[in-house]
């Protein structure tokens, strides 16, 4: 399934309903990201990230709503990021896409609430053992001691993110909608927005090419 192509989503949802007879939960987790200065970011690269992260979230949510949630209710959990809260070097594409998704969460929560659909978001911090951690300099930050500025003093892990998503997807949060749950150990509150370090990561990678 390609979240940029609504017809592939329609086919996947039809197959899901044929196989299981219902859909209770949608987790929008498709994303594309990489470190890149805005001046080096191609128009197509920016567009592609927006298509995957933002259009993909809307496309999938709309298909699921039209096909099932409209008449039966359900829970949508979008996976976001804290990139857009302060602005961050090398992340204008992903930060813009995730900020749009946070707004989409609120809009859809308002419109679809009367149909029994809850829409919420989890915004993870650095999560070890993930592709994003590898691609976005997590290991470099860990080695440099950057995580000492996080109140919980460490990166998160995949199980912790699963628990956050499970809470928002389940009846444990049955009166929660339109919310963004930040699960980053407090990083966005205290971590330095180290532009020099981030630009240094890109420079060192370019030197190796």
PEVEN-V54839 format. One record per residue. N is the residue number from 1. SS is DSSP state (@ for helix, = for strand, . for the rest). OMEGA is omega in radians with two decimals (* if undefined). Layout:
n=N ss=SS omega=OMEGA
n=N ss=SS omega=OMEGA
//
This chain:
n=1 ss=. omega=3.08
n=2 ss=. omega=-3.05
n=3 ss=. omega=3.08
n=4 ss=. omega=-3.06
n=5 ss=. omega=-3.08
n=6 ss=@ omega=-3.11
n=7 ss=@ omega=3.11
n=8 ss=@ omega=3.09
n=9 ss=@ omega=3.11
n=10 ss=@ omega=-3.14
n=11 ss=@ omega=-3.13
n=12 ss=@ omega=-3.14
n=13 ss=@ omega=3.09
n=14 ss=@ omega=3.13
n=15 ss=@ omega=3.12
n=16 ss=@ omega=3.14
n=17 ss=@ omega=3.10
n=18 ss=@ omega=-3.07
n=19 ss=@ omega=-3.00
n=20 ss=@ omega=3.09
n=21 ss=. omega=-3.13
n=22 ss=. omega=3.00
n=23 ss=. omega=-3.12
n=24 ss=. omega=-2.98
n=25 ss== omega=2.99
n=26 ss== omega=3.03
n=27 ss== omega=3.10
n=28 ss== omega=-3.02
n=29 ss=. omega=3.12
n=30 ss=. omega=-3.10
n=31 ss=. omega=3.01
n=32 ss=. omega=-3.13
n=33 ss=. omega=3.12
n=34 ss=. omega=3.10
n=35 ss=. omega=-3.12
n=36 ss=. omega=3.04
n=37 ss=. omega=-3.12
n=38 ss=@ omega=-3.11
n=39 ss=@ omega=3.13
n=40 ss=@ omega=-3.08
n=41 ss=. omega=3.13
n=42 ss=. omega=3.08
n=43 ss=@ omega=-3.11
n=44 ss=@ omega=3.13
n=45 ss=@ omega=3.10
n=46 ss=@ omega=-3.14
n=47 ss=@ omega=-3.10
n=48 ss=@ omega=3.12
n=49 ss=@ omega=3.10
n=50 ss=@ omega=3.14
n=51 ss=@ omega=-3.12
n=52 ss=@ omega=-3.00
n=53 ss=@ omega=-3.01
n=54 ss=@ omega=3.10
n=55 ss=@ omega=3.14
n=56 ss=@ omega=3.11
n=57 ss=@ omega=3.12
n=58 ss=@ omega=-3.10
n=59 ss=@ omega=-3.07
n=60 ss=@ omega=3.14
n=61 ss=@ omega=-3.12
n=62 ss=@ omega=3.13
n=63 ss=@ omega=3.13
n=64 ss=@ omega=3.14
n=65 ss=@ omega=-3.11
n=66 ss=@ omega=-3.04
n=67 ss=@ omega=-3.01
n=68 ss=@ omega=-3.00
n=69 ss=@ omega=-3.09
n=70 ss=@ omega=-3.08
n=71 ss=@ omega=-3.03
n=72 ss=@ omega=-3.06
n=73 ss=. omega=3.14
n=74 ss== omega=-3.11
n=75 ss== omega=3.07
n=76 ss== omega=3.05
n=77 ss== omega=3.09
n=78 ss== omega=3.08
n=79 ss== omega=-3.04
n=80 ss== omega=3.11
n=81 ss== omega=-3.13
n=82 ss=. omega=-3.02
n=83 ss=@ omega=-3.05
n=84 ss=@ omega=-3.06
n=85 ss=@ omega=-3.13
n=86 ss=@ omega=-2.97
n=87 ss=. omega=-3.08
n=88 ss=. omega=3.11
n=89 ss=. omega=3.02
n=90 ss=. omega=-3.02
n=91 ss=. omega=-3.09
n=92 ss=@ omega=-3.13
n=93 ss=@ omega=-3.11
n=94 ss=@ omega=3.13
n=95 ss=@ omega=3.12
n=96 ss=@ omega=-3.13
n=97 ss=@ omega=-3.10
n=98 ss=@ omega=3.07
n=99 ss=@ omega=3.08
n=100 ss=@ omega=3.14
n=101 ss=@ omega=3.09
n=102 ss=@ omega=3.09
n=103 ss=@ omega=3.13
n=104 ss=@ omega=3.10
n=105 ss=@ omega=-3.11
n=106 ss=@ omega=-3.13
n=107 ss=@ omega=-3.10
n=108 ss=@ omega=3.09
n=109 ss=@ omega=-3.13
n=110 ss=@ omega=-3.07
n=111 ss=@ omega=-3.00
n=112 ss=@ omega=3.11
n=113 ss=@ omega=3.13
n=114 ss=@ omega=3.09
n=115 ss=@ omega=3.13
n=116 ss=. omega=3.14
n=117 ss== omega=3.04
n=118 ss== omega=-3.14
n=119 ss== omega=-3.12
n=120 ss== omega=-3.08
n=121 ss== omega=2.92
n=122 ss== omega=3.10
n=123 ss== omega=-3.11
n=124 ss== omega=2.94
n=125 ss=. omega=3.09
n=126 ss=. omega=-3.07
n=127 ss== omega=-3.06
n=128 ss=. omega=3.09
n=129 ss=. omega=-3.14
n=130 ss=. omega=3.09
n=131 ss=@ omega=3.12
n=132 ss=@ omega=3.12
n=133 ss=@ omega=-3.14
n=134 ss=@ omega=-3.05
n=135 ss=@ omega=-2.99
n=136 ss=. omega=2.99
n=137 ss=. omega=-3.14
n=138 ss=@ omega=-3.14
n=139 ss=@ omega=3.11
n=140 ss=@ omega=3.13
n=141 ss=@ omega=3.14
n=142 ss=@ omega=3.14
n=143 ss=@ omega=-3.11
n=144 ss=. omega=3.13
n=145 ss=. omega=-3.08
n=146 ss=@ omega=-3.08
n=147 ss=@ omega=3.09
n=148 ss=@ omega=3.13
n=149 ss=@ omega=3.08
n=150 ss=. omega=-3.12
n=151 ss=. omega=3.12
n=152 ss=. omega=2.92
n=153 ss=. omega=-3.10
n=154 ss=. omega=2.96
n=155 ss=. omega=3.05
n=156 ss== omega=3.08
n=157 ss=. omega=-3.02
n=158 ss=@ omega=3.13
n=159 ss=@ omega=3.13
n=160 ss=@ omega=3.10
n=161 ss=@ omega=3.09
n=162 ss=@ omega=3.12
n=163 ss=@ omega=3.13
n=164 ss=@ omega=3.12
n=165 ss=@ omega=-3.14
n=166 ss=@ omega=3.11
n=167 ss=@ omega=-3.09
n=168 ss=@ omega=-3.13
n=169 ss=@ omega=-2.98
n=170 ss=. omega=3.12
n=171 ss=@ omega=3.08
n=172 ss=@ omega=3.13
n=173 ss=@ omega=-2.99
n=174 ss=. omega=3.11
n=175 ss=. omega=3.14
n=176 ss=. omega=3.04
n=177 ss=. omega=-3.12
n=178 ss=. omega=-3.05
n=179 ss=. omega=3.00
n=180 ss== omega=3.11
n=181 ss== omega=3.11
n=182 ss== omega=-3.12
n=183 ss== omega=-3.05
n=184 ss=. omega=3.13
n=185 ss=. omega=-3.10
n=186 ss=. omega=-3.02
n=187 ss=@ omega=-3.05
n=188 ss=@ omega=3.13
n=189 ss=@ omega=-2.95
n=190 ss=@ omega=-3.02
n=191 ss=. omega=3.12
n=192 ss=. omega=3.06
n=193 ss=. omega=-2.93
n=194 ss=. omega=-3.11
n=195 ss=@ omega=-3.11
n=196 ss=@ omega=3.13
n=197 ss=@ omega=-3.13
n=198 ss=@ omega=3.11
n=199 ss=@ omega=3.09
n=200 ss=@ omega=3.10
n=201 ss=@ omega=-3.14
n=202 ss=@ omega=-3.14
n=203 ss=@ omega=-3.13
n=204 ss=@ omega=3.10
n=205 ss=@ omega=-3.14
n=206 ss=@ omega=-3.12
n=207 ss=@ omega=-3.12
n=208 ss=@ omega=-3.09
n=209 ss=. omega=*
//
